[in-house]
Amino acid sequence: MQNKDCLREVTGALRATERILLKSLSRVEIGGKRGSTVPVLLTQKTQRCIELLFKWRGTAGVAKNNWYVVAKPYHGS
């Protein structure tokens, strides 16, 4: 329940335009400097494109253990 309460509190503090964006964008966190995390907002189209990259990465020669979204094939990737 704490997560839902926290989400309600955060959502309540947003402006109307920010609430609209919240409904249409996905939030992911990536690694930043000194171990911090950086939030990134993705449109649905961008999210589908990233999923497509993951689907075909093996065919492109990107190693399964490579956790980068965009990676060089065959170069220790």
Secondary structure per residue as TSV (DSSP state, phi and psi in degrees):
chain	resnum	aa	ss	phi	psi
A	1	M	-	360.0	-28.7
A	2	Q	H	-60.9	-40.2
A	3	N	H	-62.7	-42.0
A	4	K	H	-65.1	-41.4
A	5	D	H	-63.8	-42.4
A	6	C	H	-63.6	-43.7
A	7	L	H	-62.3	-42.4
A	8	R	H	-61.7	-41.7
A	9	E	H	-64.2	-44.8
A	10	V	H	-65.5	-46.2
A	11	T	H	-60.8	-38.3
A	12	G	H	-65.0	-25.6
A	13	A	T	-85.5	-7.3
A	14	L	S	-83.1	153.0
A	15	R	-	-76.1	166.3
A	16	A	H	-58.0	-43.9
A	17	T	H	-64.7	-36.5
A	18	E	H	-67.4	-35.2
A	19	R	H	-66.1	-38.2
A	20	I	H	-63.5	-45.1
A	21	L	H	-62.5	-37.7
A	22	L	H	-59.9	-34.0
A	23	K	H	-75.7	-26.9
A	24	S	H	-104.7	-7.5
A	25	L	-	-118.7	151.5
A	26	S	E	-104.9	143.9
A	27	R	E	-109.3	128.2
A	28	V	E	-126.4	160.5
A	29	E	E	-117.7	134.3
A	30	I	E	-117.8	163.6
A	31	G	E	-71.8	136.4
A	32	G	-	-116.6	-162.2
A	33	K	G	-70.2	145.5
A	34	R	G	53.8	36.7
A	35	G	G	78.0	5.2
A	36	S	-	-78.7	165.4
A	37	T	E	-109.9	147.2
A	38	V	E	-121.5	123.2
A	39	P	E	-75.1	139.2
A	40	V	E	-128.6	132.5
A	41	L	E	-98.0	131.7
A	42	L	E	-120.1	137.7
A	43	T	-	-75.2	165.7
A	44	Q	H	-62.3	-37.4
A	45	K	H	-64.5	-45.1
A	46	T	H	-62.4	-40.6
A	47	Q	H	-62.0	-43.0
A	48	R	H	-64.0	-38.7
A	49	C	H	-64.3	-41.8
A	50	I	H	-64.6	-41.5
A	51	E	H	-61.7	-37.0
A	52	L	H	-65.8	-41.0
A	53	L	H	-59.6	-44.5
A	54	F	H	-63.9	-37.8
A	55	K	H	-62.8	-39.2
A	56	W	H	-103.5	5.8
A	57	R	T	-62.5	-36.6
A	58	G	T	-63.2	-40.4
A	59	T	T	-64.4	-32.0
A	60	A	T	-82.2	-2.9
A	61	G	T	88.7	15.0
A	62	V	-	-85.6	129.5
A	63	A	-	-61.2	144.3
A	64	K	T	-62.7	-29.8
A	65	N	T	-85.5	2.0
A	66	N	-	-81.4	118.1
A	67	W	-	-95.3	4.0
A	68	Y	-	-77.4	143.4
A	69	V	S	-67.8	-46.4
A	70	V	S	-112.4	120.5
A	71	A	-	-137.2	153.8
A	72	K	-	-80.3	131.0
A	73	P	T	-74.2	145.3
A	74	Y	T	65.7	7.1
A	75	H	S	-115.7	59.6
A	76	G	-	68.8	19.8
A	77	S	-	-90.0	360.0
